Amino acid sequence: MTTPSSPPPAWVADHTRVVAPPLVPELRLHTATEVTSLWQATEDRLDRAGLPPPFWAFPWAGGQALARFVLDHPDWVRGRRVIDLASGNGMVAIACARAGAAHVTANDVDPLAAAAQQANAVLNGVAVTIETADRIGDRLTRIDLLVVGDLFYERALAERLWPWLQGVAKGGLPVLVGDPGRTYLPKTGLTALARYAVPVPLDLEDREVLDTTVWRVGTDRQS
């Protein structure tokens, strides 16, 4: 459902076009064609200047890899209750639903992301629960899997996120991370599950293809 502060999904549709992510052509997502105009429209909509870029409007490499992984390996999600942390456009959450998850929560603190998640879930014919609470640091209950796509791009965020993910994993909850080698991805404490060459637009990244890994938090010995 849309939170009270979220714009309607129609706003998302009016400012994007429907595109299939290159690595996950089974899905269709409302995607921005031009960053600057959407950024301005976002500030106008929320009546606030200086907002962060509309991260929800693009299929980031880590999310594409993670979505590809769960679609190709549905045993990771089938019948499970899943949270997609910082879900953005909902791509990974939608892939989990498609792969047979019993229940999927798309979580993101951005109210525009919530609107995009609802629009994209409808577009792909799946049901997801949408929430805008900051869940980093929470004790997760009644959850079987935590998935995190492309979230190690900022130092302060990574410093909050990583200790929590380690604690969640040590507590027995599987945690999957999709990441294309962002600066603040930890160098240890991760086990590689799959690697993908992910096509990305040059106006977002510094190259056209990013080598991206799906990791499980924890070492083989811990797992």
PAZAPA-4460 file (N, C-alpha, C; in steps of 0.05 Angstrom, whole numbers, plus 32768, in hexadecimal, padded with zeros to 4 digits):
% residues 223
    n_x    n_y    n_z   ca_x   ca_y   ca_z    c_x    c_y    c_z   seq   type   mol
   8011   7FE8   8000   8000   8000   8000   8012   8019   8000     1      M     A
   8007   802F   7FF7   8015   8048   7FF7   8013   8056   8012     2      T     A
   8029   8060   801D   8029   806E   8036   801C   8089   8032     3      T     A
   8012   8096   8048   8004   80AF   8045   8014   80C5   8038     4      P     A
   802F   80C5   803B   803F   80DA   802F   8048   80D4   8013     5      S     A
   8040   80BD   8009   8049   80B5   7FEE   8038   80C1   7FD9     6      S     A
   8044   80C9   7FC2   8034   80D2   7FAB   8027   80B9   7F9F     7      P     A
   8013   80BD   7F8E   8006   80A6   7F82   8018   8099   7F6D     8      P     A
   8014   807F   7F68   8024   8072   7F53   8022   807F   7F38     9      P     A
   800B   808C   7F33   8008   809A   7F19   801D   80B0   7F15    10      A     A
   8026   80BC   7F2B   803B   80D0   7F28   8055   80C4   7F1D    11      W     A
   805B   80AC   7F27   8072   809D   7F1E   8070   8097   7F00    12      V     A
   8058   808D   7EF8   8054   8087   7EDC   8057   809F   7ECA    13      A     A
   804E   80B6   7ED4   804F   80CE   7EC3   806B   80D9   7EBF    14      D     A
   807E   80D1   7ED0   8099   80DB   7ECE   80AE   80C6   7EC6    15      H     A
   80A5   80AF   7EBD   80B7   809A   7EB6   80AC   808C   7E9D    16      T     A
   80BB   8079   7E93   80B0   8067   7E7E   80B6   804A   7E87    17      R     A
   80A7   8037   7E7C   80A9   801B   7E84   80C0   800F   7E74    18      V     A
   80D3   8003   7E83   80EB   7FF7   7E77   80F1   7FDC   7E84    19      V     A
   80FB   7FC9   7E75   8104   7FB0   7E80   8121   7FB2   7E87    20      A     A
   8129   7FAD   7EA0   8145   7FAE   7EA7   8156   7F9B   7E97    21      P     A
   816E   7FA2   7E8E   817D   7F91   7E7B   8182   7F75   7E86    22      P     A
   8188   7F72   7EA0   818F   7F58   7EAA   8176   7F49   7EB3    23      L     A
   8160   7F57   7EB5   8147   7F4A   7EBF   8130   7F51   7EAC    24      V     A
   8131   7F47   7E93   811D   7F4F   7E7F   8101   7F45   7E85    25      P     A
   80FF   7F32   7E99   80E4   7F28   7EA0   80D4   7F3E   7EAE    26      E     A
   80E1   7F52   7EBA   80D4   7F67   7EC9   80D1   7F80   7EB8    27      L     A
   80BD   7F90   7EBF   80BA   7FAB   7EB3   80B8   7FBF   7ECA    28      R     A
   80C7   7FD5   7EC6   80C8   7FE9   7EDC   80C5   8006   7ED1    29      L     A
   80B7   8016   7EE0   80B6   8033   7EDA   80D2   803E   7EDF    30      H     A
   80DE   8049   7ECA   80FA   8051   7ECB   80FD   806D   7EC0    31      T     A
   810E   807D   7ECC   8113   8098   7EC3   8124   8098   7EAA    32      A     A
   811E   80AA   7E98   812D   80AC   7E7F   8141   80C3   7E81    33      T     A
   813D   80D5   7E94   814F   80EC   7E96   8150   80F4   7EB4    34      E     A
   8167   80F3   7EC0   816A   80F7   7EDC   8161   8113   7EE5    35      V     A
   816B   8128   7ED8   8167   8143   7EE1   814A   814B   7EE2    36      T     A
   813B   8145   7ECD   811F   814D   7ECC   810F   813F   7EE2    37      S     A
   8114   8125   7EE7   8106   8117   7EFC   810E   8122   7F17    38      L     A
   8127   8128   7F1B   8130   8134   7F34   8121   814E   7F3A    39      W     A
   811E   815F   7F26   8110   8178   7F2A   80F2   8173   7F30    40      Q     A
   80E6   8160   7F21   80CA   8159   7F26   80C6   814E   7F42    41      A     A
   80DA   813F   7F4C   80D8   8134   7F67   80D9   814B   7F7C    42      T     A
   80EB   815E   7F78   80EC   8175   7F8B   80D2   8185   7F8A    43      E     A
   80C8   8189   7F72   80AF   8198   7F6F   8098   8189   7F7D    44      D     A
   8097   816F   7F79   8081   815F   7F85   8082   8160   7FA3    45      R     A
   8099   815E   7FAF   809B   815D   7FCC   80A0   8179   7FD8    46      L     A
   80A2   818D   7FC6   80A6   81A9   7FCF   80BF   81AC   7FE1    47      D     A
   80D4   819E   7FD9   80ED   81A0   7FE8   8105   81A1   7FD4    48      R     A
   8117   81B3   7FD8   812F   81B4   7FC7   8145   81A4   7FD4    49      A     A
   8159   819D   7FC5   8170   818F   7FCF   816B   8172   7FD6    50      G     A
   8157   8166   7FCA   8152   8149   7FCF   8167   8138   7FC2    51      L     A
   816C   8120   7FCC   817E   810E   7FBF   8174   8105   7FA4    52      P     A
   8185   80FB   7F93   817C   80F1   7F79   8166   80DC   7F7C    53      P     A
   8155   80DA   7F67   813F   80C6   7F68   8149   80A9   7F63    54      P     A
   8156   809E   7F78   8162   8084   7F75   814E   806E   7F6D    55      F     A
   8135   8072   7F74   8120   805F   7F6F   811A   805C   7F51    56      W     A
   8123   806E   7F41   811B   806F   7F25   812D   805F   7F12    57      A     A
   8140   8050   7F1D   8153   8042   7F0C   8158   8026   7F15    58      F     A
   815E   8013   7F03   8164   7FF8   7F0A   8182   7FF5   7F10    59      P     A
   818B   7FFA   7F28   81A8   7FFA   7F2F   81B4   7FDE   7F2C    60      W     A
   81CD   7FDE   7F27   81DB   7FC4   7F21   81D7   7FAF   7F37    61      A     A
   81DB   7FB7   7F50   81D9   7FA4   7F66   81BD   7F98   7F68    62      G     A
   81A9   7FA9   7F63   818D   7F9F   7F63   8188   7F8D   7F4C    63      G     A
   8192   7F94   7F34   818E   7F82   7F1D   819A   7F66   7F22    64      Q     A
   81B2   7F66   7F2D   81BF   7F4C   7F32   81B0   7F3C   7F47    65      A     A
   81A6   7F49   7F5C   8198   7F3B   7F70   817D   7F30   7F66    66      L     A
   816F   7F41   7F56   8156   7F38   7F4A   815B   7F20   7F37    67      A     A
   8170   7F21   7F27   8177   7F0B   7F15   817D   7EF2   7F26    68      R     A
   818B   7EF5   7F3C   8192   7EDE   7F4C   817A   7ED0   7F58    69      F     A
   8167   7EDF   7F63   8150   7ED2   7F6F   813D   7EC6   7F5A    70      V     A
   813C   7ED1   7F43   812C   7EC5   7F2E   8139   7EAB   7F24    71      L     A
   8153   7EAB   7F23   8161   7E92   7F1A   8164   7E7E   7F30    72      D     A
   8162   7E86   7F49   8166   7E74   7F5F   814E   7E78   7F73    73      H     A
   8136   7E70   7F6A   811E   7E76   7F7A   811D   7E67   7F95    74      P     A
   812E   7E53   7F98   812E   7E45   7FB2   8136   7E58   7FC9    75      D     A
   8144   7E6D   7FC3   814C   7E80   7FD7   8134   7E8F   7FE2    76      W     A
   811F   7E92   7FD3   8108   7EA2   7FDB   80EE   7E94   7FDD    77      V     A
   80EB   7E7D   7FCF   80D1   7E70   7FCD   80C6   7E69   7FE9    78      R     A
   80AE   7E73   7FEE   80A0   7E6D   8007   80AB   7E7D   801E    79      G     A
   80BD   7E90   801A   80C9   7E9F   802F   80BD   7EBB   8032    80      R     A
   80C0   7EC7   8049   80B8   7EE2   804E   80D1   7EF4   804B    81      R     A
   80D0   7F07   8039   80E8   7F15   8031   80E4   7F33   8035    82      V     A
   80F9   7F41   803E   80FB   7F5E   803E   8110   7F66   802A    83      I     A
   8109   7F78   8018   811C   7F85   8006   8122   7FA1   8011    84      D     A
   8139   7FA4   801E   8141   7FBC   802B   814A   7FD1   8017    85      L     A
   8141   7FEA   801A   8147   8000   8008   8140   7FF7   7FEB    86      A     A
   8127   7FF0   7FE8   811E   7FE2   7FD0   811E   7FF4   7FB7    87      S     A
   811E   800E   7FBA   811E   8020   7FA3   8105   801B   7F92    88      G     A
   8109   8013   7F79   80F2   800F   7F67   80E3   7FF5   7F6C    89      N     A
   80ED   7FE5   7F7F   80DF   7FCC   7F85   80E8   7FB4   7F74    90      G     A
   80FD   7FB8   7F64   8105   7FA3   7F51   810B   7F88   7F5F    91      M     A
   811A   7F89   7F74   8122   7F70   7F82   810A   7F64   7F90    92      V     A
   80FA   7F75   7F9D   80E2   7F6B   7FAA   80CF   7F5D   7F96    93      A     A
   80CC   7F69   7F7F   80BB   7F5D   7F6A   80C6   7F43   7F60    94      I     A
   80E0   7F41   7F5D   80ED   7F28   7F54   80E8   7F13   7F69    95      A     A
   80EA   7F1A   7F83   80E5   7F06   7F98   80C9   7EFC   7F97    96      C     A
   80B6   7F0E   7F93   809A   7F06   7F90   8096   7EF3   7F79    97      A     A
   80A2   7EFA   7F62   80A1   7EE9   7F4A   80AD   7ECE   7F4F    98      R     A
   80C2   7ECD   7F60   80D0   7EB4   7F65   80C2   7EA2   7F7A    99      A     A
   80AB   7EAC   7F85   809B   7E9B   7F96   809C   7EA1   7FB3   100      G     A
   80A6   7EB8   7FBB   80A7   7EBF   7FD8   808B   7EBF   7FE3   101      A     A
   8088   7EB7   7FFC   806E   7EB7   8009   8064   7ED3   800F   102      A     A
   8076   7EE5   8016   806F   7F01   801B   8088   7F12   8017   103      H     A
   8085   7F29   800A   809B   7F3A   8004   8095   7F56   800E   104      V     A
   80A7   7F62   801D   80A5   7F7E   8025   80BA   7F8E   8016   105      T     A
   80B1   7FA3   8008   80C4   7FB6   7FFB   80C7   7FCE   800E   106      A     A
   80DF   7FD2   8018   80E4   7FE6   802C   80F6   7FFC   8021   107      N     A
   80ED   8016   8024   80FE   802C   801C   80F3   8045   802A   108      D     A
   8106   8056   8034   80FD   806D   8043   80F3   8084   8031   109      V     A
   80F7   8082   8017   80EF   8096   8004   80D2   8092   7FFC   110      D     A
   80C0   80A5   8001   80A4   80A1   7FFA   809F   809F   7FDC   111      P     A
   80B1   80AA   7FCB   80AE   80A7   7FAF   80B5   808A   7FA7   112      L     A
   80C8   807E   7FB5   80CE   8062   7FB0   80B6   8051   7FB6   113      A     A
   80A7   8057   7FCB   808F   8048   7FD1   807B   8049   7FBA   114      A     A
   8078   8061   7FAF   8065   8063   7F98   806F   8053   7F80   115      A     A
   808A   8054   7F7B   8095   8044   7F65   8092   8026   7F6A   116      A     A
   8095   801E   7F83   8092   8001   7F89   8076   7FF8   7F83   117      Q     A
   8062   8008   7F8B   8046   8001   7F86   8041   8000   7F68   118      Q     A
   804A   8014   7F5A   8045   8015   7F3D   8052   7FFD   7F2F   119      A     A
   806B   7FF7   7F37   8079   7FE1   7F2A   806E   7FC5   7F32   120      N     A
   8064   7FC3   7F4B   8058   7FA9   7F53   803F   7FA4   7F42   121      A     A
   802F   7FB8   7F3E   8017   7FB5   7F2E   801F   7FAF   7F11   122      V     A
   8033   7FBC   7F07   803C   7FB8   7EEB   8045   7F9B   7EE7   123      L     A
   8050   7F8F   7EFC   805B   7F74   7EF9   8048   7F5E   7F05   124      N     A
   8030   7F66   7F0D   801C   7F54   7F16   8023   7F45   7F30   125      G     A
   8030   7F52   7F42   8037   7F45   7F5C   802E   7F57   7F73   126      V     A
   802C   7F4B   7F8A   8024   7F5A   7FA2   803C   7F5C   7FB5   127      A     A
   8043   7F74   7FBE   8058   7F78   7FD2   804D   7F8C   7FE7   128      V     A
   8056   7F88   7FFF   8050   7F9B   8015   8065   7FB2   8014   129      T     A
   805C   7FCA   8016   806E   7FE1   8013   806F   7FF0   802E   130      I     A
   8088   7FF6   8037   808B   8004   8050   80A2   8019   804D   131      E     A
   80A0   802F   805B   80B4   8044   8059   80C3   8049   8073   132      T     A
   80C1   8036   8086   80D1   8039   809F   80EE   8033   809A   133      A     A
   8100   8040   80AA   811C   803A   80A9   8120   8020   80BA   134      D     A
   8126   800A   80AD   8128   7FF0   80BB   8145   7FEA   80C3   135      R     A
   8159   7FF9   80BB   8174   7FF3   80C3   8177   7FF5   80E1   136      I     A
   8180   7FE0   80ED   8182   7FDE   810A   816B   7FD0   8118   137      G     A
   8156   7FCA   8109   813F   7FBD   8114   8145   7F9F   811A   138      D     A
   8137   7F94   812C   8137   7F77   8130   8121   7F6C   811E   139      R     A
   8129   7F5D   810A   8116   7F52   80F7   8109   7F39   8101   140      L     A
   80EF   7F38   8101   80E0   7F21   8109   80CD   7F18   80F3   141      T     A
   80C6   7EFF   80F3   80B4   7EF4   80DF   80BD   7EFA   80C2   142      R     A
   80D8   7EF8   80BF   80E5   7EFC   80A5   80F8   7EE5   80A1   143      I     A
   80FA   7EDB   8088   810B   7EC4   8081   8123   7ECC   8071   144      D     A
   8123   7EE4   8064   8138   7EEC   8053   8139   7F0A   8050   145      L     A
   8151   7F15   8052   8155   7F32   804E   8166   7F36   8034   146      L     A
   815C   7F47   8022   816B   7F4C   8009   8172   7F6A   8008   147      V     A
   818A   7F70   7FFE   8194   7F8C   7FFE   81A2   7F91   7FE3   148      V     A
   8197   7FA2   7FD3   81A3   7FA8   7FB9   81B1   7FC2   7FB7   149      G     A
   81CB   7FC3   7FB3   81DA   7FDB   7FAC   81D8   7FF1   7FC0   150      D     A
   81DF   7FEB   7FD9   81DC   7FFE   7FEF   81F6   8008   7FFC   151      L     A
   820D   8000   7FF1   8226   8007   7FFD   8234   801E   7FEE   152      F     A
   8224   8032   7FE6   822F   8048   7FD6   8237   8060   7FE7   153      Y     A
   8231   8060   8000   8236   8077   8011   8241   806E   802C   154      E     A
   8256   807C   8036   8264   8073   804E   8251   8072   8066   155      R     A
   8243   8088   806C   8232   8089   8084   821D   8073   8083   156      A     A
   8211   806F   806D   81FD   8059   806A   820A   803E   806F   157      L     A
   8221   8039   8062   822E   801F   8065   8236   801A   8082   158      A     A
   823E   802F   8090   8246   802C   80AC   822F   8024   80BE   159      E     A
   8217   802D   80B7   81FF   8025   80C6   81F6   8009   80BD   160      R     A
   81F8   8004   80A3   81EC   7FEC   8098   81FC   7FD3   809E   161      L     A
   8216   7FD3   809B   8226   7FBB   809C   8225   7FAD   80B7   162      W     A
   8229   7FBB   80CE   8228   7FAC   80E7   820D   7F9F   80EC   163      P     A
   81F8   7FAD   80E3   81DD   7FA2   80E6   81D9   7F89   80D5   164      W     A
   81E2   7F8A   80BC   81E0   7F72   80AB   81F0   7F5B   80B6   165      L     A
   8207   7F60   80C1   8217   7F4B   80CD   8208   7F3E   80E5   166      Q     A
   81FC   7F4F   80F5   81EC   7F45   810C   81D4   7F35   8103   167      G     A
   81C6   7F3F   80EF   81AF   7F30   80E4   81B8   7F14   80DA   168      V     A
   81CE   7F13   80CB   81D7   7EFA   80C0   81E1   7EE7   80D7   169      A     A
   81EF   7EF2   80EA   81F8   7EE1   8101   81E0   7ED6   8111   170      K     A
   81CA   7EE4   8110   81B2   7EDB   811E   81A3   7EC5   810F   171      G     A
   81AD   7EBE   80F7   81A1   7EA8   80E8   8190   7EB0   80D1   172      G     A
   818C   7EC9   80CC   817B   7ED2   80B5   818D   7ED5   809D   173      L     A
   8188   7EC7   8087   8198   7ECB   806F   8196   7EE8   8064   174      P     A
   81AD   7EF2   805C   81AE   7F0E   8051   81BC   7F0C   8036   175      V     A
   81AF   7F16   8021   81BB   7F17   8006   81C0   7F34   7FFE   176      L     A
   81D7   7F39   7FF3   81DE   7F54   7FEA   81E7   7F53   7FCD   177      V     A
   81DC   7F66   7FBD   81E5   7F69   7FA2   81F5   7F83   7FA0   178      G     A
   820E   7F81   7F95   821F   7F99   7F96   8233   7F97   7F7E   179      D     A
   8237   7FAE   7F70   824A   7FAF   7F5A   8265   7FBA   7F62   180      P     A
   826D   7FB6   7F7B   8287   7FBF   7F84   8287   7FDC   7F8D   181      G     A
   8272   7FE4   7F9A   8271   8000   7FA5   8287   8004   7FB9   182      R     A
   828E   801D   7FBD   82A5   8024   7FCD   82A4   8019   7FE9   183      T     A
   828C   8019   7FF5   828A   8012   8012   8280   7FF6   8017   184      Y     A
   8280   7FE5   8002   827B   7FC9   8007   8291   7FBD   8017   185      L     A
   828B   7FAF   802D   82A1   7FA2   803D   82B1   7F8F   802D   186      P     A
   82CA   7F8C   8035   82DD   7F7A   8026   82DC   7F5D   8031   187      K     A
   82D1   7F5A   8049   82D0   7F40   8055   82B4   7F3B   8060   188      T     A
   82AF   7F22   8068   8295   7F1B   8074   827F   7F16   8060   189      G     A
   8286   7F11   8047   8273   7F0C   8032   827B   7EF3   8022   190      L     A
   8266   7EE4   8019   826B   7ECC   8009   825E   7ED1   7FED   191      T     A
   826D   7ECF   7FD8   8262   7ED3   7FBD   8251   7EBC   7FB5   192      A     A
   8239   7EC2   7FAA   8226   7EAE   7FA0   8224   7EAE   7F82   193      L     A
   8226   7EC5   7F75   8224   7EC7   7F58   822F   7EE2   7F4F   194      A     A
   8238   7EE2   7F36   8243   7EFB   7F2A   8235   7F00   7F0F   195      R     A
   8230   7F19   7F09   8223   7F21   7EF0   8230   7F39   7EE4   196      Y     A
   8230   7F3B   7ECA   8237   7F54   7EBC   821D   7F63   7EB6   197      A     A
   821A   7F79   7EC3   8200   7F87   7EC2   8202   7FA0   7EB1   198      V     A
   81F3   7FA2   7E9B   81F2   7FBA   7E8B   81E6   7FD1   7E9B   199      P     A
   81F2   7FE9   7E99   81E8   8000   7EA8   81EC   8019   7E96   200      V     A
   81DB   802D   7E9A   81DE   8046   7E89   81F6   8056   7E92   201      P     A
   8203   8062   7E7F   821B   8072   7E84   8215   808C   7E94   202      L     A
   81FC   8095   7E93   81F6   80AE   7EA2   81F3   80A8   7EC0   203      D     A
   81F3   808E   7EC8   81F2   8086   7EE4   820D   807C   7EEE   204      L     A
   821C   806E   7EDD   8235   8061   7EE5   824B   806B   7ED3   205      E     A
   8264   8062   7ED9   827B   806B   7EC9   8282   8057   7EB3   206      D     A
   8272   8043   7EAF   8276   802F   7E9A   825B   8023   7E92   207      R     A
   825A   8014   7E7C   8241   8009   7E72   823A   7FEE   7E7E   208      E     A
   824D   7FE0   7E8A   8248   7FC6   7E96   8257   7FC6   7EB1   209      V     A
   8249   7FBD   7EC6   8255   7FBA   7EE1   8255   7F9D   7EE9   210      L     A
   826D   7F93   7EF0   826F   7F78   7EFC   8263   7F79   7F18   211      D     A
   824E   7F6A   7F1C   823E   7F6C   7F34   823C   7F50   7F41   212      T     A
   823E   7F50   7F5C   823E   7F37   7F6B   8226   7F35   7F7D   213      T     A
   821A   7F1E   7F7F   8206   7F18   7F94   8215   7F0A   7FAB   214      V     A
   8214   7F16   7FC2   8222   7F0B   7FD9   820E   7F01   7FEE   215      W     A
   8217   7EEE   7FFE   8209   7EE7   8017   821A   7EF3   802E   216      R     A
   820D   7F01   8040   821C   7F0C   8057   8224   7EF5   8069   217      V     A
   823E   7EF3   8070   8249   7EDD   807F   825C   7ECD   806E   218      G     A
   826F   7EC0   807B   8282   7EAF   806D   8276   7E93   8069   219      T     A
   8284   7E82   8059   827A   7E66   8056   8279   7E58   8070   220      D     A
   828D   7E5D   8082   828D   7E50   809C   8275   7E58   80AD   221      R     A
   826E   7E72   80AB   8257   7E7B   80BB   823D   7E71   80AF   222      Q     A
   823C   7E6E   8094   8224   7E65   8087   821F   7E48   808C   223      S     A
***
